[in-house]
Amino acid sequence: MAADPARAIALLDGRFMLDHPVDAAIEIERHPAESIAATLSAQSAQALVPVWRRLLPETGARLLAVLPDATADSLLAELPPTEAVQLVGQMSAEERARRLDRLDPAVRRELEELMTYPEGSAGRLMDLRVDVYRGTMTVADTLDVLRQKRMKTARSLYLVDAGRRLIGRVFLQDLAIASPQQSLSDLMLPIAASVEPTASQEEVTAILNKERLIDLPVVNYDGVLMGVVTHASLIQAVQEDVTSDIQTMVGASRDERALSSAIFAVRKRMPWLQINLLTAFLAASVVGLFESTIAKFTALAVLLPVVAGQSGNAGAQALAVTMRGLALREITARDWLRVMRKEIEVGLLNGIAIAVTCSLAVYLWSGSLGLVLVIAVSMVLAMIVAGFAGAVVPVALVKLGQDPAQSSSIVLTTITDVAGFFSFLGIASALSAFL
């Protein structure tokens, strides 16, 4: 008979949770997890599910840790998958892996799929471990919670309603100067912007820049807060994209690392080296067209690499600037005409300056005014073409739906080599009478 009162209390608690899940959730959040672990452990998963759906994710995850594993497993299996994902997202990587391994394979697979978002999406960028608060909490209670958590990086607090839908935010500076008895809802400001987990990195970047935000909440289709994309994580993602672009621009794989095996590196690099070989033969065929001119004026063979090298460097500069603009969203494919005009102007001015220096050196070396004229004119033309190609090639690849980092460098090298060789040797053939 001694067990009957305890059983009655458990039944009453269970009835209360089923009938008033919101009130039960708010009451549970007021107590340390350890103090109510025994009461919650006595309940069935069916009684706990309605309450867990209203608990703040951080509280729900913390309470899962003190429940018996069997009860916690049943809870994660019974909860709607999107809400279960929120709970496991609050856990450490080790705890998350342990919890998922205990679940039925079908349930685990569903949760893992929901936690895996497309590369470059807001879901992949967001931090799942975001603290949320209720508008009914007082300033004094909130400050106590913050002191216990020792938060040093947060600039604002996100508020949710009883359904865990995002309703606003409170900035810490407003919290610090408010009256202790004020509620967070009195200090709440509207959310300037939010995105869904499938939003692209480009959308996130544009919103953060437009609204001048330091973080951006990610919500699902019901408006439930899933996580937050911070400015720091976005910068890190952009930096990773840029560094991987450096590899792909020269035909190396994004997957290759400095300590990757030699076989892996060869397998990733060899196709692009073969393609590059074909383009090199294309450039060589241009030289072959002027074989008789080179045989007649051997000085052309000495100066040919100078023109090709300078045009290649100029094209690489234009390509790097354009690629950076595309990566940082400073420009889009619609700006191709402005970018092209700018790089053509740069190529013209640089070409003239380089042609003057080069002409002086060639005259001192050869004493031939005809050779000076040939290299000066060809240098200007080659630099213009290089600037044009460096600006247009990556933009054209974007418009064609291709990765500009993957093949821009090879296409650019082909264009600059062909243009440099053809302009130099073509002009030399046309002005052969003056050589």
SULRALIN-V763174 format. One record per residue. N is the residue number from 1. RES is the residue in one letter. OMEGA is omega as a letter, one per 20 degrees, with the letter a starting at -180 (* if undefined). Layout:
N:RES:OMEGA  N:RES:OMEGA
This chain:
1:M:a  2:A:a  3:A:a  4:D:r  5:P:r  6:A:r  7:R:r  8:A:r  9:I:r  10:A:r  11:L:r  12:L:r  13:D:r  14:G:r  15:R:r  16:F:a  17:M:a  18:L:a  19:D:a  20:H:a  21:P:a  22:V:r  23:D:r  24:A:a  25:A:a  26:I:r  27:E:a  28:I:a  29:E:a  30:R:a  31:H:r  32:P:a  33:A:a  34:E:a  35:S:a  36:I:a  37:A:a  38:A:a  39:T:a  40:L:a  41:S:a  42:A:a  43:Q:r  44:S:r  45:A:r  46:Q:r  47:A:a  48:L:a  49:V:a  50:P:r  51:V:a  52:W:r  53:R:r  54:R:a  55:L:r  56:L:a  57:P:a  58:E:r  59:T:r  60:G:r  61:A:r  62:R:r  63:L:r  64:L:a  65:A:a  66:V:r  67:L:r  68:P:a  69:D:a  70:A:r  71:T:r  72:A:r  73:D:a  74:S:r  75:L:a  76:L:r  77:A:a  78:E:a  79:L:r  80:P:a  81:P:a  82:T:r  83:E:r  84:A:r  85:V:r  86:Q:a  87:L:a  88:V:r  89:G:r  90:Q:a  91:M:r  92:S:a  93:A:a  94:E:r  95:E:r  96:R:a  97:A:r  98:R:a  99:R:a  100:L:r  101:D:a  102:R:a  103:L:r  104:D:a  105:P:a  106:A:r  107:V:r  108:R:a  109:R:r  110:E:r  111:L:a  112:E:r  113:E:r  114:L:a  115:M:a  116:T:a  117:Y:a  118:P:r  119:E:r  120:G:r  121:S:r  122:A:r  123:G:r  124:R:a  125:L:a  126:M:r  127:D:a  128:L:a  129:R:r  130:V:r  131:D:r  132:V:a  133:Y:r  134:R:a  135:G:a  136:T:a  137:M:r  138:T:r  139:V:a  140:A:r  141:D:a  142:T:r  143:L:r  144:D:r  145:V:a  146:L:r  147:R:r  148:Q:a  149:K:a  150:R:r  151:M:a  152:K:a  153:T:a  154:A:r  155:R:r  156:S:r  157:L:r  158:Y:a  159:L:r  160:V:r  161:D:a  162:A:r  163:G:r  164:R:r  165:R:a  166:L:a  167:I:a  168:G:r  169:R:r  170:V:r  171:F:a  172:L:r  173:Q:r  174:D:r  175:L:a  176:A:a  177:I:a  178:A:r  179:S:a  180:P:a  181:Q:r  182:Q:r  183:S:r  184:L:r  185:S:r  186:D:a  187:L:a  188:M:r  189:L:a  190:P:r  191:I:a  192:A:a  193:A:r  194:S:r  195:V:r  196:E:a  197:P:a  198:T:r  199:A:a  200:S:r  201:Q:r  202:E:r  203:E:r  204:V:r  205:T:a  206:A:a  207:I:r  208:L:r  209:N:a  210:K:a  211:E:a  212:R:a  213:L:r  214:I:r  215:D:a  216:L:r  217:P:r  218:V:a  219:V:r  220:N:a  221:Y:r  222:D:a  223:G:r  224:V:a  225:L:a  226:M:a  227:G:a  228:V:r  229:V:r  230:T:r  231:H:a  232:A:a  233:S:r  234:L:r  235:I:r  236:Q:r  237:A:r  238:V:r  239:Q:r  240:E:r  241:D:a  242:V:a  243:T:r  244:S:r  245:D:r  246:I:r  247:Q:a  248:T:r  249:M:a  250:V:r  251:G:r  252:A:a  253:S:r  254:R:a  255:D:a  256:E:r  257:R:a  258:A:a  259:L:r  260:S:a  261:S:a  262:A:a  263:I:r  264:F:a  265:A:r  266:V:a  267:R:a  268:K:a  269:R:a  270:M:a  271:P:a  272:W:r  273:L:r  274:Q:r  275:I:r  276:N:r  277:L:r  278:L:r  279:T:r  280:A:r  281:F:r  282:L:r  283:A:r  284:A:r  285:S:r  286:V:r  287:V:a  288:G:r  289:L:a  290:F:a  291:E:a  292:S:r  293:T:a  294:I:r  295:A:a  296:K:a  297:F:a  298:T:r  299:A:r  300:L:a  301:A:r  302:V:a  303:L:a  304:L:r  305:P:a  306:V:a  307:V:a  308:A:a  309:G:a  310:Q:r  311:S:r  312:G:r  313:N:r  314:A:r  315:G:r  316:A:r  317:Q:r  318:A:r  319:L:a  320:A:a  321:V:a  322:T:r  323:M:r  324:R:r  325:G:r  326:L:a  327:A:a  328:L:r  329:R:r  330:E:r  331:I:r  332:T:a  333:A:r  334:R:a  335:D:a  336:W:a  337:L:r  338:R:r  339:V:a  340:M:r  341:R:a  342:K:a  343:E:r  344:I:r  345:E:r  346:V:r  347:G:r  348:L:a  349:L:r  350:N:r  351:G:r  352:I:a  353:A:r  354:I:a  355:A:r  356:V:r  357:T:a  358:C:a  359:S:r  360:L:a  361:A:a  362:V:r  363:Y:r  364:L:a  365:W:a  366:S:a  367:G:a  368:S:r  369:L:r  370:G:r  371:L:r  372:V:a  373:L:a  374:V:a  375:I:r  376:A:a  377:V:a  378:S:r  379:M:r  380:V:a  381:L:a  382:A:r  383:M:r  384:I:r  385:V:r  386:A:r  387:G:r  388:F:a  389:A:a  390:G:r  391:A:a  392:V:a  393:V:a  394:P:r  395:V:r  396:A:r  397:L:r  398:V:a  399:K:r  400:L:r  401:G:r  402:Q:r  403:D:a  404:P:a  405:A:a  406:Q:a  407:S:a  408:S:a  409:S:a  410:I:r  411:V:a  412:L:a  413:T:r  414:T:a  415:I:a  416:T:r  417:D:a  418:V:a  419:A:a  420:G:a  421:F:a  422:F:a  423:S:a  424:F:a  425:L:r  426:G:r  427:I:r  428:A:r  429:S:a  430:A:a  431:L:a  432:S:a  433:A:a  434:F:a  435:L:*
